[in-house]
Structures are given as C-alpha cells and as structure tokens.
Amino acid sequence: MTMRPTPFVPLALACVALWCGATGAAFQRSDAFPESRHHPAIRYGSTKPSDVIAQLNARLERGELTLAYEPGGRGYLKAVLAALGVAPSSQTLVYSGTSLQASYISEKNPRAIYFNDNVSVAWIRGAPLLELAAQDPKLGTVFYQLSQTESASPRASRMETCLSCHLSWDTRAVPGVFVLTTFPRRTTNDYANGGISDHREPVDRRYGGWYVTGAKVPPRHMGNQPLIGPHALPPEKTAPPAPLATLAGTDLVRDIGDYLTPTSDIAALVVFEHQLHAMNLMTRASWEHRLVGGADADAPVGPAQEPSLMPRVREAVDELADYLLFVDEVPLGTVQGNSGFAEWFAAQGPKDPQGRSLRELKLEGRVMRYPLSYTIYSLAFDGMPPAVRQATYRRLWQVLTSSRPEPKYKHLTAADRRAAIEILRATKSDLPSVFEQTLAAR
C-alpha cells in the first residue's frame, strides 16, 4: 500500500493550509489539477449547475414541490432528505470543528451528515443553515446552504466559501468533499494531526472526531473519544474504544432523540468515505480533459473508437480506474451496521439477471462484495466527457480480462473479474464494444 503524507497543522489553520496547497504548490504535483477553477475551460463559478440541488430549486420555483418546515430544530431537514431521496439511516455523526458552522459543533452536539450517490446534507442542531454538497455532472462538487428559518419560498443558495477547505491536494485540486480523521490533542494549543480517510487508510487511524456505532465495529479506530485531553496519544498507542451499538442510553450526545436516528452507522461510514474520493477523481479526470479538449471536450465517442488522451488525462483515468477497482484497499475486518443503511443501500440496484449488484456490501475483509465501485452508476461518472468515460471503461476491461495482471491487481480473483464484467454488461448501456468480446474460460 502506498502511504500518504499526514497533515500536521493547527486545527484553526487547517483550512487555510489546505487551500494554500491547492492554489500554489499543487502545480508541483502531477496528480493534481494544474489550473484555476476559473480557467475558461472550466468556469466553475460562472457556470450554472445542473446537479440535484439545482434541480430541486427549479422544482420549487415551478411550484411542483414544497418543503415542509418542522419546528423544534430540524427545520427543513426531513423535507430536503425526502425530496432528494436520501435515507435517514445514512446518518453519520462528526464532532470535529471542521464546518462552516464549526462554532455550533461539539462532542455533545455533533453534525449529522446524510447522503446518497449524488448529494450529502449536513444538519447541526441549533445552527442557522443546512449545508449541502451535490455532485454536478460537469462542475464536480457544488456547495449550497439552505436557511433554517421558515420561509414561504425556501431556496438553496450556492456557496464558494467552502472551497477554502474543499479544494486541496487531497481533492486533487478540484472542488471536492472528504472524510477527515482528526486525532486527539492534549490541549487546544497543540497542533492538530490527522488526515483524509477512505478505503486505503488503515482502519485503526480512521474516524477521529466521529462517532462509530454498529452491531459489529472495528476493534481499533480513533472515534468515540474526546478530541482534547490527557488521553491523547498517537493512533498506534491509543487504547481500543469500547464497542458502541447505539448512542441511545449513553451520555455522549445531548438529547440524541433530536436526531433522526441514534446511530452513526459503520456501514454508512465506510461507504461514504469510499464514495467521496471516487467523485473527486472523476472531477479531476474530467477537468484535465476539458483543459486540453476545449470546445471539443464533450464530443461523442463511438463504441468501437479508442479515445486518444493526453498523458495527464490518461494518468487521471488510470488513477480513477485503480480506485474503482479498490487497489490499495486495506483489510477491513468484519463490520456490521444496525441502522438499516446497508439494506437500503443494496436495494438501490441495478441488478443483473442473476440478481447480482455492484451495490452488494461484503463488510468482511473488504467493503464491497464485488471489488468494482458502485459509483460507476453515479451522475458524476455519467457526466464525465465521453472520451474520459470510454477510456475508463476500456482500462477496466483491460485489467479485468488480463491473463497476467499486475501485482497491484492480485486482490481481483478470476471469479471477481468475471462477475464484474458480467454485471457491467447487464447494467450499463454505454459500454465500448470491447465488452462484447467473449470472455476466456478461467
């Protein structure tokens, strides 16, 4: 596994440090987008988005939808989740102060995050805003806020101030979202330590600043403990936390009944952290191609046509394909949620004639039953330029059908590779013609 550098910065300055990296030193990294988001090929701020929040606003404007307001603190939360098709069981709870509304967040009052494939919604009890992040097919992650004050015409408004934290090396210098693990400090004057968490990060370093609940949780992780105090030790010296099935009946969160569920489900956490980096890689690959493709970046590509890509675009496509194939995934152990998220998530499909789906969770040893990411069905993937999307498919085919796979693909068994191809054939209609070839017996 390739180890990634761990940020080591004062917590109050973390956002500034990440932002500076994205706008200056990112030019020195081949795996980060090299231009400004304001480049004429991108026009992030001046381009009208078409993501699910923009669509929600349009429905509200046309009078096709209204949002019911719930007094007592939740405001528009339940109405927004219902309108966007986001399950309350996806709730995860984070108490590190890493939000636009950080002053409202504490261990007793964590921020609740809900998500599906295309959008995430964050609610903080007592805070004036709902925070939303949607994956736009062309722009990447677009950030919004919705006032929690009752209104006759509620609308989500776009925010770019979020990019002071959400455009960094870790997002590949494109607007993106991530799960951050924050390790405890002895005092508020000490430097914050931690980093980005996804399926490549050792489990015993994940979830600092998060609550972690479930029927089975990892024996070692960094969640469920105060962020400040004399207990603060490096991850390798931190004592294993006590298993926590639910936050109900504990005194960790004040009035847990105010939340939609009493859980911060481990199954939702491992899915969420995997998904976010996949989206960032899709945005980076798309932006790299738009940078060199100009007006022709979205030109159609025939199913038999092999796209010709510039080296930087090819590099971004290969990185994306590897991530979709769970290269460098660390052993997960056995985990099991108990909020209903795993069942809801798997039911979203699509499925092949044998009932198989890339959304089947394994949660034993690895996250997914089939080691090919379900994010291949997302609006982000379908919105990539045709050449980038077709090149990604072709790279997946190349890896999945290789008779002598590279060592980094040793986790892909013959059965895994065949199943992934067969599921793709049955559930994706835009595959290149190479997927029509007969699979060799294995």
DRENDO-1510 file (C-alpha; in Angstrom, 1 decimal, always signed):
<recs>
REC; n; res; u; v; w
REC; 1; MET; +0.0; +0.0; +0.0 .
REC; 2; THR; +1.2; +3.5; -0.8 .
REC; 3; MET; +1.4; +5.6; +2.3 .
REC; 4; ARG; +0.1; +9.1; +2.0 .
REC; 5; PRO; +1.5; +12.1; +4.0 .
REC; 6; THR; -0.4; +13.1; +7.1 .
REC; 7; PRO; -1.2; +16.8; +7.6 .
REC; 8; PHE; +0.2; +18.3; +10.7 .
REC; 9; VAL; -1.2; +21.8; +11.2 .
REC; 10; PRO; -3.0; +23.8; +13.9 .
REC; 11; LEU; -6.7; +22.9; +13.7 .
REC; 12; ALA; -7.7; +26.6; +13.4 .
REC; 13; LEU; -5.4; +26.9; +10.4 .
REC; 14; ALA; -6.2; +23.6; +8.7 .
REC; 15; CYS; -8.5; +25.0; +6.1 .
REC; 16; VAL; -6.1; +27.8; +5.2 .
REC; 17; ALA; -3.2; +25.4; +4.9 .
REC; 18; LEU; -5.1; +23.1; +2.6 .
REC; 19; TRP; -6.3; +25.9; +0.5 .
REC; 20; CYS; -2.8; +27.3; +0.1 .
REC; 21; GLY; -1.6; +23.9; -1.1 .
REC; 22; ALA; -4.3; +23.8; -3.7 .
REC; 23; THR; -3.6; +27.2; -5.2 .
REC; 24; GLY; +0.2; +27.2; -5.1 .
REC; 25; ALA; +2.2; +24.0; -4.5 .
REC; 26; ALA; -0.4; +21.9; -6.3 .
REC; 27; PHE; +1.3; +22.9; -9.5 .
REC; 28; GLN; +4.2; +20.7; -8.5 .
REC; 29; ARG; +2.1; +17.6; -8.2 .
REC; 30; SER; +1.3; +15.6; -11.3 .
REC; 31; ASP; -1.8; +14.1; -9.7 .
REC; 32; ALA; -3.5; +17.5; -9.0 .
REC; 33; PHE; -5.3; +19.7; -11.5 .
REC; 34; PRO; -2.8; +22.3; -12.5 .
REC; 35; GLU; -5.1; +25.3; -13.3 .
REC; 36; SER; -7.6; +27.6; -11.5 .
REC; 37; ARG; -11.2; +26.6; -11.3 .
REC; 38; HIS; -11.8; +29.9; -13.1 .
REC; 39; HIS; -10.0; +28.7; -16.2 .
REC; 40; PRO; -12.1; +29.4; -19.4 .
REC; 41; ALA; -12.4; +25.6; -20.0 .
REC; 42; ILE; -13.9; +25.1; -16.5 .
REC; 43; ARG; -15.7; +28.4; -15.4 .
REC; 44; TYR; -16.7; +26.7; -12.1 .
REC; 45; GLY; -18.1; +29.8; -10.5 .
REC; 46; SER; -19.9; +31.3; -13.5 .
REC; 47; THR; -21.4; +28.1; -15.0 .
REC; 48; LYS; -25.0; +27.4; -14.0 .
REC; 49; PRO; -25.0; +24.0; -12.2 .
REC; 50; SER; -27.4; +21.1; -13.1 .
REC; 51; ASP; -26.9; +19.0; -10.1 .
REC; 52; VAL; -29.8; +17.6; -7.9 .
REC; 53; ILE; -29.9; +20.7; -5.7 .
REC; 54; ALA; -30.2; +22.9; -8.8 .
REC; 55; GLN; -33.0; +20.6; -9.9 .
REC; 56; LEU; -34.6; +20.9; -6.5 .
REC; 57; ASN; -34.5; +24.6; -6.7 .
REC; 58; ALA; -36.1; +24.5; -10.1 .
REC; 59; ARG; -39.0; +22.3; -8.9 .
REC; 60; LEU; -39.6; +24.7; -6.0 .
REC; 61; GLU; -39.6; +27.6; -8.4 .
REC; 62; ARG; -42.1; +26.0; -10.7 .
REC; 63; GLY; -44.4; +25.1; -7.8 .
REC; 64; GLU; -44.0; +21.4; -8.3 .
REC; 65; LEU; -42.7; +20.8; -4.8 .
REC; 66; THR; -43.0; +22.4; -1.4 .
REC; 67; LEU; -40.7; +21.8; +1.6 .
REC; 68; ALA; -42.5; +21.2; +4.9 .
REC; 69; TYR; -40.9; +23.0; +7.9 .
REC; 70; GLU; -40.6; +21.1; +11.1 .
REC; 71; PRO; -40.4; +23.4; +14.2 .
REC; 72; GLY; -38.2; +22.5; +17.1 .
REC; 73; GLY; -34.8; +22.5; +15.5 .
REC; 74; ARG; -34.9; +20.2; +12.5 .
REC; 75; GLY; -36.4; +22.8; +10.2 .
REC; 76; TYR; -36.3; +21.7; +6.6 .
REC; 77; LEU; -34.1; +18.6; +7.2 .
REC; 78; LYS; -36.6; +15.8; +6.8 .
REC; 79; ALA; -38.3; +17.5; +3.8 .
REC; 80; VAL; -35.0; +18.0; +2.0 .
REC; 81; LEU; -33.9; +14.4; +2.6 .
REC; 82; ALA; -37.2; +13.1; +1.3 .
REC; 83; ALA; -37.1; +15.4; -1.8 .
REC; 84; LEU; -33.6; +14.2; -2.6 .
REC; 85; GLY; -34.2; +10.5; -1.9 .
REC; 86; VAL; -31.7; +10.4; +1.0 .
REC; 87; ALA; -32.3; +7.8; +3.7 .
REC; 88; PRO; -32.2; +8.9; +7.4 .
REC; 89; SER; -30.3; +5.6; +8.0 .
REC; 90; SER; -27.3; +7.1; +6.2 .
REC; 91; GLN; -26.7; +9.3; +9.2 .
REC; 92; THR; -23.1; +9.7; +10.4 .
REC; 93; LEU; -22.1; +12.0; +13.2 .
REC; 94; VAL; -19.0; +14.1; +13.3 .
REC; 95; TYR; -17.9; +16.3; +16.2 .
REC; 96; SER; -14.7; +17.8; +15.0 .
REC; 97; GLY; -15.0; +21.6; +14.3 .
REC; 98; THR; -14.5; +21.3; +10.5 .
REC; 99; SER; -17.6; +23.0; +9.2 .
REC; 100; LEU; -18.6; +26.4; +8.0 .
REC; 101; GLN; -20.7; +26.4; +11.3 .
REC; 102; ALA; -18.0; +25.0; +13.5 .
REC; 103; SER; -19.0; +27.1; +16.5 .
REC; 104; TYR; -22.2; +25.0; +16.8 .
REC; 105; ILE; -20.4; +21.7; +16.8 .
REC; 106; SER; -19.2; +19.8; +19.9 .
REC; 107; GLU; -19.0; +16.2; +21.2 .
REC; 108; LYS; -22.4; +16.8; +22.8 .
REC; 109; ASN; -23.8; +18.4; +19.6 .
REC; 110; PRO; -22.3; +16.6; +16.6 .
REC; 111; ARG; -23.0; +17.5; +13.0 .
REC; 112; ALA; -25.3; +14.9; +11.3 .
REC; 113; ILE; -24.4; +14.0; +7.7 .
REC; 114; TYR; -26.8; +12.2; +5.3 .
REC; 115; PHE; -26.0; +11.1; +1.8 .
REC; 116; ASN; -26.8; +9.1; -1.4 .
REC; 117; ASP; -24.8; +8.7; -4.5 .
REC; 118; ASN; -25.1; +12.3; -5.7 .
REC; 119; VAL; -25.6; +14.6; -2.7 .
REC; 120; SER; -24.9; +15.0; +1.0 .
REC; 121; VAL; -26.8; +17.0; +3.5 .
REC; 122; ALA; -25.4; +18.2; +6.9 .
REC; 123; TRP; -27.5; +19.3; +9.8 .
REC; 124; ILE; -26.4; +20.8; +13.1 .
REC; 125; ARG; -28.8; +21.2; +15.9 .
REC; 126; GLY; -29.3; +24.9; +16.6 .
REC; 127; ALA; -27.3; +26.1; +13.6 .
REC; 128; PRO; -29.0; +28.6; +11.1 .
REC; 129; LEU; -28.1; +26.7; +7.9 .
REC; 130; LEU; -28.4; +23.3; +6.3 .
REC; 131; GLU; -25.2; +22.6; +4.4 .
REC; 132; LEU; -25.5; +20.7; +1.1 .
REC; 133; ALA; -22.9; +19.3; -1.4 .
REC; 134; ALA; -24.1; +18.0; -4.7 .
REC; 135; GLN; -22.1; +16.3; -7.5 .
REC; 136; ASP; -22.6; +18.2; -10.7 .
REC; 137; PRO; -22.1; +16.2; -13.9 .
REC; 138; LYS; -19.7; +18.8; -15.3 .
REC; 139; LEU; -18.6; +21.1; -12.4 .
REC; 140; GLY; -17.8; +18.5; -9.7 .
REC; 141; THR; -18.9; +19.2; -6.2 .
REC; 142; VAL; -21.1; +22.3; -5.8 .
REC; 143; PHE; -21.8; +23.6; -2.3 .
REC; 144; TYR; -25.1; +25.1; -1.1 .
REC; 145; GLN; -26.7; +26.4; +2.0 .
REC; 146; LEU; -30.4; +26.5; +3.0 .
REC; 147; SER; -31.7; +28.8; +5.7 .
REC; 148; GLN; -33.3; +27.0; +8.6 .
REC; 149; THR; -35.7; +29.9; +9.1 .
REC; 150; GLU; -39.2; +29.2; +7.9 .
REC; 151; SER; -40.0; +30.8; +4.6 .
REC; 152; ALA; -42.8; +30.8; +2.1 .
REC; 153; SER; -40.2; +30.2; -0.7 .
REC; 154; PRO; -37.2; +28.3; +0.6 .
REC; 155; ARG; -34.3; +28.0; -1.8 .
REC; 156; ALA; -30.8; +26.6; -1.5 .
REC; 157; SER; -28.1; +29.2; -2.4 .
REC; 158; ARG; -24.7; +28.4; -3.8 .
REC; 159; MET; -21.6; +29.0; -1.7 .
REC; 160; GLU; -18.0; +29.1; -2.9 .
REC; 161; THR; -16.5; +30.0; +0.6 .
REC; 162; CYS; -16.5; +26.2; +1.3 .
REC; 163; LEU; -13.6; +25.9; -1.2 .
REC; 164; SER; -11.2; +27.4; +1.3 .
REC; 165; CYS; -11.2; +23.9; +2.8 .
REC; 166; HIS; -12.7; +21.8; +0.0 .
REC; 167; LEU; -10.2; +22.5; -2.8 .
REC; 168; SER; -6.8; +21.0; -1.8 .
REC; 169; TRP; -4.2; +18.4; -2.7 .
REC; 170; ASP; -6.4; +15.7; -1.1 .
REC; 171; THR; -9.3; +16.6; -3.5 .
REC; 172; ARG; -6.8; +16.6; -6.4 .
REC; 173; ALA; -7.1; +20.4; -6.6 .
REC; 174; VAL; -10.7; +20.3; -7.7 .
REC; 175; PRO; -13.8; +21.1; -5.6 .
REC; 176; GLY; -14.5; +18.1; -3.5 .
REC; 177; VAL; -15.6; +16.5; -0.2 .
REC; 178; PHE; -13.7; +14.2; +2.0 .
REC; 179; VAL; -13.9; +12.4; +5.4 .
REC; 180; LEU; -11.3; +13.8; +7.7 .
REC; 181; THR; -9.9; +11.8; +10.7 .
REC; 182; THR; -8.7; +14.2; +13.5 .
REC; 183; PHE; -6.6; +12.7; +16.2 .
REC; 184; PRO; -6.9; +13.9; +19.9 .
REC; 185; ARG; -4.7; +16.6; +21.3 .
REC; 186; ARG; -3.7; +17.2; +24.9 .
REC; 187; THR; -4.6; +20.9; +24.8 .
REC; 188; THR; -6.3; +23.3; +22.4 .
REC; 189; ASN; -2.9; +24.9; +21.9 .
REC; 190; ASP; -1.4; +21.7; +20.5 .
REC; 191; TYR; -1.1; +21.0; +16.8 .
REC; 192; ALA; -3.9; +19.0; +15.1 .
REC; 193; ASN; -2.9; +15.8; +13.4 .
REC; 194; GLY; -4.9; +13.5; +11.2 .
REC; 195; GLY; -5.7; +13.2; +7.5 .
REC; 196; ILE; -8.1; +12.0; +4.8 .
REC; 197; SER; -9.9; +8.8; +5.4 .
REC; 198; ASP; -11.0; +6.3; +2.7 .
REC; 199; HIS; -10.7; +2.6; +2.0 .
REC; 200; ARG; -6.9; +3.0; +1.6 .
REC; 201; GLU; -6.3; +4.2; +5.2 .
REC; 202; PRO; -5.6; +1.7; +8.0 .
REC; 203; VAL; -8.8; +1.3; +10.0 .
REC; 204; ASP; -7.0; +2.0; +13.3 .
REC; 205; ARG; -6.3; +5.5; +12.0 .
REC; 206; ARG; -9.8; +6.3; +10.8 .
REC; 207; TYR; -12.8; +8.2; +12.4 .
REC; 208; GLY; -11.1; +10.5; +14.8 .
REC; 209; GLY; -13.7; +13.1; +15.6 .
REC; 210; TRP; -16.6; +10.8; +14.5 .
REC; 211; TYR; -19.0; +8.6; +16.4 .
REC; 212; VAL; -18.9; +5.0; +15.3 .
REC; 213; THR; -21.8; +2.6; +16.0 .
REC; 214; GLY; -23.0; -0.7; +14.8 .
REC; 215; ALA; -23.7; -4.3; +15.6 .
REC; 216; LYS; -20.0; -5.0; +14.9 .
REC; 217; VAL; -17.4; -2.3; +14.7 .
REC; 218; PRO; -13.7; -2.4; +14.2 .
REC; 219; PRO; -11.8; -3.4; +17.3 .
REC; 220; ARG; -9.5; -0.4; +16.8 .
REC; 221; HIS; -10.3; +3.0; +15.4 .
REC; 222; MET; -10.0; +6.6; +16.5 .
REC; 223; GLY; -13.6; +7.5; +17.0 .
REC; 224; ASN; -15.9; +7.8; +20.1 .
REC; 225; GLN; -13.3; +9.7; +22.2 .
REC; 226; PRO; -12.8; +13.4; +23.2 .
REC; 227; LEU; -10.6; +15.4; +20.9 .
REC; 228; ILE; -8.9; +17.3; +23.8 .
REC; 229; GLY; -7.5; +15.7; +26.9 .
REC; 230; PRO; -4.6; +13.9; +28.6 .
REC; 231; HIS; -5.7; +10.7; +26.9 .
REC; 232; ALA; -4.3; +12.0; +23.6 .
REC; 233; LEU; -1.8; +9.5; +22.1 .
REC; 234; PRO; -0.7; +8.6; +18.6 .
REC; 235; PRO; -3.0; +6.1; +16.9 .
REC; 236; GLU; -0.7; +3.1; +17.4 .
REC; 237; LYS; -0.7; +3.8; +21.2 .
REC; 238; THR; -4.4; +4.7; +21.6 .
REC; 239; ALA; -6.4; +2.1; +23.5 .
REC; 240; PRO; -9.2; +0.3; +21.6 .
REC; 241; PRO; -12.5; +2.1; +22.1 .
REC; 242; ALA; -15.4; +0.2; +23.7 .
REC; 243; PRO; -17.8; -1.1; +21.1 .
REC; 244; LEU; -20.8; +1.1; +20.7 .
REC; 245; ALA; -24.0; -0.3; +19.2 .
REC; 246; THR; -26.0; +2.9; +19.5 .
REC; 247; LEU; -25.8; +6.3; +21.1 .
REC; 248; ALA; -29.2; +5.8; +22.8 .
REC; 249; GLY; -28.8; +5.3; +26.5 .
REC; 250; THR; -25.4; +7.0; +26.6 .
REC; 251; ASP; -24.5; +10.5; +27.7 .
REC; 252; LEU; -22.2; +11.1; +24.7 .
REC; 253; VAL; -24.7; +13.2; +22.7 .
REC; 254; ARG; -27.1; +15.6; +24.3 .
REC; 255; ASP; -30.8; +14.6; +23.6 .
REC; 256; ILE; -30.0; +12.0; +21.0 .
REC; 257; GLY; -33.7; +11.8; +20.2 .
REC; 258; ASP; -33.4; +15.1; +18.4 .
REC; 259; TYR; -31.5; +13.3; +15.7 .
REC; 260; LEU; -33.3; +11.2; +13.0 .
REC; 261; THR; -31.6; +8.0; +14.4 .
REC; 262; PRO; -29.5; +7.2; +17.4 .
REC; 263; THR; -26.7; +5.9; +15.2 .
REC; 264; SER; -23.5; +6.8; +13.3 .
REC; 265; ASP; -23.6; +3.7; +11.3 .
REC; 266; ILE; -20.2; +2.0; +10.5 .
REC; 267; ALA; -21.6; +0.6; +7.2 .
REC; 268; ALA; -22.6; +4.2; +6.2 .
REC; 269; LEU; -19.2; +5.5; +7.2 .
REC; 270; VAL; -17.2; +3.0; +5.1 .
REC; 271; VAL; -19.4; +3.6; +2.1 .
REC; 272; PHE; -19.3; +7.4; +2.4 .
REC; 273; GLU; -15.6; +7.7; +2.7 .
REC; 274; HIS; -15.0; +5.5; -0.3 .
REC; 275; GLN; -17.5; +7.4; -2.4 .
REC; 276; LEU; -16.2; +10.9; -1.8 .
REC; 277; HIS; -12.7; +10.3; -3.1 .
REC; 278; ALA; -14.1; +8.5; -6.2 .
REC; 279; MET; -16.1; +11.6; -7.0 .
REC; 280; ASN; -13.0; +13.8; -6.7 .
REC; 281; LEU; -11.1; +11.6; -9.0 .
REC; 282; MET; -13.9; +11.8; -11.6 .
REC; 283; THR; -13.9; +15.6; -11.4 .
REC; 284; ARG; -10.1; +15.7; -11.8 .
REC; 285; ALA; -10.1; +13.4; -14.8 .
REC; 286; SER; -13.0; +15.4; -16.4 .
REC; 287; TRP; -11.3; +18.8; -15.8 .
REC; 288; GLU; -7.9; +17.6; -17.1 .
REC; 289; HIS; -9.6; +16.6; -20.4 .
REC; 290; ARG; -11.7; +19.8; -20.6 .
REC; 291; LEU; -8.4; +21.7; -20.2 .
REC; 292; VAL; -6.9; +20.3; -23.3 .
REC; 293; GLY; -10.1; +19.4; -25.2 .
REC; 294; GLY; -11.7; +22.9; -25.2 .
REC; 295; ALA; -14.9; +23.1; -27.2 .
REC; 296; ASP; -14.4; +19.5; -28.4 .
REC; 297; ALA; -14.1; +18.0; -24.9 .
REC; 298; ASP; -17.6; +16.6; -24.9 .
REC; 299; ALA; -17.5; +15.3; -28.5 .
REC; 300; PRO; -19.2; +11.9; -28.8 .
REC; 301; VAL; -17.0; +8.8; -29.0 .
REC; 302; GLY; -18.2; +5.7; -30.9 .
REC; 303; PRO; -18.3; +2.4; -29.0 .
REC; 304; ALA; -15.6; +1.0; -31.3 .
REC; 305; GLN; -13.4; +4.1; -31.1 .
REC; 306; GLU; -10.5; +4.1; -28.7 .
REC; 307; PRO; -10.1; +7.7; -27.3 .
REC; 308; SER; -6.8; +9.5; -27.8 .
REC; 309; LEU; -5.9; +11.1; -24.5 .
REC; 310; MET; -3.1; +13.5; -23.5 .
REC; 311; PRO; -0.7; +11.9; -20.9 .
REC; 312; ARG; -2.1; +13.9; -17.9 .
REC; 313; VAL; -5.6; +12.8; -18.8 .
REC; 314; ARG; -4.5; +9.2; -19.2 .
REC; 315; GLU; -2.8; +9.4; -15.8 .
REC; 316; ALA; -6.0; +10.7; -14.2 .
REC; 317; VAL; -8.1; +7.9; -15.9 .
REC; 318; ASP; -5.7; +5.2; -14.7 .
REC; 319; GLU; -5.8; +6.6; -11.1 .
REC; 320; LEU; -9.6; +6.6; -11.3 .
REC; 321; ALA; -9.8; +3.1; -12.6 .
REC; 322; ASP; -7.5; +1.8; -9.9 .
REC; 323; TYR; -9.6; +3.4; -7.2 .
REC; 324; LEU; -12.8; +2.0; -8.7 .
REC; 325; LEU; -11.1; -1.4; -8.5 .
REC; 326; PHE; -10.2; -0.9; -4.8 .
REC; 327; VAL; -6.4; -1.0; -5.4 .
REC; 328; ASP; -4.7; -0.5; -2.1 .
REC; 329; GLU; -7.8; -1.3; -0.1 .
REC; 330; VAL; -6.7; -2.2; +3.4 .
REC; 331; PRO; -8.2; -5.2; +5.3 .
REC; 332; LEU; -11.4; -4.1; +6.9 .
REC; 333; GLY; -12.0; -6.9; +9.3 .
REC; 334; THR; -15.7; -7.6; +10.0 .
REC; 335; VAL; -18.1; -4.8; +10.5 .
REC; 336; GLN; -21.9; -4.7; +10.6 .
REC; 337; GLY; -24.3; -1.8; +10.8 .
REC; 338; ASN; -27.6; -1.7; +12.5 .
REC; 339; SER; -29.4; +1.4; +11.2 .
REC; 340; GLY; -30.9; -0.2; +8.1 .
REC; 341; PHE; -28.5; +1.6; +5.9 .
REC; 342; ALA; -26.8; -1.5; +4.4 .
REC; 343; GLU; -30.2; -2.9; +3.4 .
REC; 344; TRP; -31.4; +0.4; +1.9 .
REC; 345; PHE; -28.1; +0.9; +0.0 .
REC; 346; ALA; -28.1; -2.6; -1.5 .
REC; 347; ALA; -31.7; -2.3; -2.6 .
REC; 348; GLN; -30.9; +0.7; -4.9 .
REC; 349; GLY; -29.6; -1.6; -7.6 .
REC; 350; PRO; -29.3; -2.0; -10.5 .
REC; 351; LYS; -29.0; -5.8; -10.7 .
REC; 352; ASP; -28.1; -8.3; -13.5 .
REC; 353; PRO; -30.4; -11.2; -14.4 .
REC; 354; GLN; -28.7; -13.3; -11.7 .
REC; 355; GLY; -29.6; -10.7; -9.1 .
REC; 356; ARG; -26.0; -9.5; -8.6 .
REC; 357; SER; -25.3; -5.9; -8.0 .
REC; 358; LEU; -22.2; -3.7; -7.6 .
REC; 359; ARG; -24.0; -2.3; -4.5 .
REC; 360; GLU; -23.8; -5.6; -2.6 .
REC; 361; LEU; -21.8; -4.9; +0.6 .
REC; 362; LYS; -19.5; -7.5; +2.0 .
REC; 363; LEU; -18.1; -5.7; +5.1 .
REC; 364; GLU; -15.9; -8.7; +5.9 .
REC; 365; GLY; -12.3; -8.2; +4.8 .
REC; 366; ARG; -13.4; -5.6; +2.3 .
REC; 367; VAL; -16.2; -3.1; +1.7 .
REC; 368; MET; -17.9; -4.5; -1.4 .
REC; 369; ARG; -19.0; -8.0; -2.4 .
REC; 370; TYR; -17.6; -7.3; -5.9 .
REC; 371; PRO; -14.4; -5.1; -6.0 .
REC; 372; LEU; -15.7; -2.6; -8.6 .
REC; 373; SER; -17.2; +0.6; -7.3 .
REC; 374; TYR; -20.9; +1.2; -7.5 .
REC; 375; THR; -20.0; +4.9; -8.2 .
REC; 376; ILE; -19.8; +3.9; -11.8 .
REC; 377; TYR; -23.6; +4.4; -11.8 .
REC; 378; SER; -23.4; +8.0; -10.4 .
REC; 379; LEU; -24.3; +11.2; -12.1 .
REC; 380; ALA; -20.6; +12.1; -11.7 .
REC; 381; PHE; -19.4; +9.2; -13.8 .
REC; 382; ASP; -22.1; +9.5; -16.4 .
REC; 383; GLY; -21.3; +13.2; -16.7 .
REC; 384; MET; -17.6; +12.8; -17.5 .
REC; 385; PRO; -16.7; +13.7; -21.1 .
REC; 386; PRO; -17.4; +10.7; -23.4 .
REC; 387; ALA; -13.7; +10.2; -24.1 .
REC; 388; VAL; -12.9; +10.0; -20.4 .
REC; 389; ARG; -15.8; +7.7; -19.7 .
REC; 390; GLN; -14.9; +5.4; -22.5 .
REC; 391; ALA; -11.2; +5.4; -21.7 .
REC; 392; THR; -12.1; +4.4; -18.1 .
REC; 393; TYR; -14.3; +1.6; -19.3 .
REC; 394; ARG; -11.5; +0.4; -21.5 .
REC; 395; ARG; -9.0; +0.5; -18.7 .
REC; 396; LEU; -11.4; -1.5; -16.5 .
REC; 397; TRP; -11.8; -4.1; -19.3 .
REC; 398; GLN; -8.0; -4.3; -19.8 .
REC; 399; VAL; -7.4; -5.0; -16.1 .
REC; 400; LEU; -10.4; -7.3; -15.6 .
REC; 401; THR; -9.5; -9.5; -18.6 .
REC; 402; SER; -5.7; -9.6; -18.3 .
REC; 403; SER; -4.3; -13.1; -18.3 .
REC; 404; ARG; -1.3; -11.8; -16.4 .
REC; 405; PRO; -2.5; -9.0; -14.1 .
REC; 406; GLU; -0.1; -6.6; -12.5 .
REC; 407; PRO; +0.8; -7.3; -8.8 .
REC; 408; LYS; -1.4; -4.4; -7.6 .
REC; 409; TYR; -4.4; -6.3; -9.0 .
REC; 410; LYS; -3.8; -9.5; -7.2 .
REC; 411; HIS; -6.8; -8.9; -5.0 .
REC; 412; LEU; -9.0; -9.4; -8.0 .
REC; 413; THR; -9.8; -13.1; -8.3 .
REC; 414; ALA; -10.8; -14.7; -11.6 .
REC; 415; ALA; -14.3; -15.0; -10.2 .
REC; 416; ASP; -14.4; -11.4; -9.1 .
REC; 417; ARG; -13.2; -10.2; -12.5 .
REC; 418; ARG; -15.7; -12.3; -14.5 .
REC; 419; ALA; -18.6; -11.2; -12.2 .
REC; 420; ALA; -17.7; -7.5; -12.5 .
REC; 421; ILE; -17.7; -7.7; -16.3 .
REC; 422; GLU; -21.0; -9.6; -16.4 .
REC; 423; ILE; -22.7; -7.2; -14.1 .
REC; 424; LEU; -21.4; -4.2; -16.1 .
REC; 425; ARG; -22.7; -5.8; -19.3 .
REC; 426; ALA; -26.1; -6.2; -17.9 .
REC; 427; THR; -26.4; -2.8; -16.1 .
REC; 428; LYS; -24.6; -0.2; -18.2 .
REC; 429; SER; -25.8; +0.7; -21.7 .
REC; 430; ASP; -22.8; +2.9; -22.8 .
REC; 431; LEU; -20.0; +0.3; -22.7 .
REC; 432; PRO; -17.4; +0.3; -25.5 .
REC; 433; SER; -17.5; -2.6; -28.0 .
REC; 434; VAL; -14.6; -4.4; -26.3 .
REC; 435; PHE; -17.1; -5.6; -23.7 .
REC; 436; GLU; -18.8; -7.6; -26.4 .
REC; 437; GLN; -15.9; -9.9; -26.7 .
REC; 438; THR; -16.2; -13.5; -25.4 .
REC; 439; LEU; -14.7; -14.0; -22.1 .
REC; 440; ALA; -12.0; -16.6; -21.9 .
REC; 441; ALA; -12.6; -19.6; -19.6 .
REC; 442; ARG; -10.7; -19.2; -16.3 .
</recs>
